[in-house]
Amino acid sequence: MKKAVKFIIFIFFIACFIYLGTRDYEIDTKKKINNKKTSEVLFSDDTVFTEVNHSKLLSRLSSSSANLIIYACIDSNKICASYGNLINEVAKNYSISEIYYYDFLDDRNNNNATYQKIISYFKDYLYTDDLGKQHFQAPTLIIIKDGNIFAFDDELSRYRGDVKQSEYLTDEKLEEKRLYLINVLEGYLENE
């Protein structure tokens, strides 16, 4: 009888060690992914993103018949990486080969003339702060079809530091964004 009790206790401890070891491994893996910069996540070999600077972006926006997709982000923003992964996945399913990735942080901080011209292009869509200034927020997805803004999505930029990312960017929110992307990309590709 004593051997049976000892055996059950032994099995119980082994199961606990296995469970706790696996749980910590999963947490560590998530931390490693979440600590990567957006560019490290989005610019792998199998991606639709092409990095552009403000000059190239402005020249593309100046075309009256432009068809392009822009992902405006900040490299250190973790939600940019998560949403960017989703955008990449959905875009590849629709055979979209190029999405411009625009890291606007330096341009916003320098507030240069080219950045101001880009901002003026989207003035009806951008958030205006208490001082009346408009800037991009991260992340922002912009889809332009035939030179006109077809879709503008900056909803995820409303995430604030006082809420944990895991509480804000839930599986339900990502699924909602997946359905949004599917609908928007189907409309964007219609009649092409």
Residue pairs with C-beta under 8 A, 6 or more apart in sequence:
33 41
34 78
34 81
34 165
36 81
37 75
37 76
37 81
38 73
38 74
38 75
38 76
38 77
38 78
38 80
38 81
38 84
38 103
39 51
39 75
39 101
39 103
41 81
41 84
41 85
42 49
42 81
42 84
42 85
42 88
42 101
43 49
43 51
43 101
46 92
47 88
48 87
48 88
48 91
48 92
48 96
48 97
48 98
48 99
49 71
49 84
49 88
49 99
49 100
49 101
50 98
50 99
50 100
50 101
51 100
51 101
51 102
51 103
52 60
52 100
52 101
52 102
53 102
54 102
54 104
54 107
54 112
54 114
54 115
54 118
55 114
57 70
57 100
57 102
57 118
58 114
58 117
58 118
60 66
60 68
60 100
61 118
61 121
61 144
63 147
64 147
65 146
65 147
66 144
66 146
66 147
67 144
67 145
67 146
67 188
67 192
68 98
68 100
68 143
68 144
69 91
69 96
69 98
69 99
69 100
69 141
69 142
69 143
69 144
69 188
70 99
70 100
70 102
70 140
70 141
70 142
70 143
70 144
71 80
71 84
71 87
71 99
71 100
71 101
71 102
71 139
71 140
71 141
71 142
72 102
72 104
72 136
72 138
72 139
72 140
72 141
72 142
73 80
73 84
73 101
73 102
73 103
73 104
73 138
73 139
73 140
74 80
74 103
74 104
74 105
74 138
75 103
75 105
76 105
77 138
77 139
78 165
79 138
79 139
79 156
79 157
79 159
79 165
79 168
79 169
80 138
80 139
82 165
82 169
82 174
83 139
83 141
83 156
83 169
83 177
84 101
84 139
86 174
86 177
86 178
86 181
87 99
87 141
87 181
88 99
90 178
90 181
90 182
90 185
91 99
91 181
91 185
94 185
94 186
94 189
96 185
96 189
104 115
104 135
104 136
104 138
107 114
107 115
107 118
108 115
108 135
108 136
119 126
119 134
119 135
119 136
122 134
122 136
122 142
122 149
122 152
123 134
125 142
125 149
125 152
125 154
126 134
126 135
126 136
126 137
126 154
127 134
127 135
127 137
127 154
127 157
128 134
129 135
136 154
137 154
137 157
137 158
138 157
139 154
139 156
139 157
140 152
140 153
140 154
140 157
141 151
141 152
141 153
141 154
142 149
142 151
142 152
142 153
143 149
143 150
143 151
143 152
143 184
143 185
143 188
144 150
145 188
150 184
150 187
150 188
151 184
151 187
151 188
153 180
153 184
156 169
156 177
159 165
159 168
159 169
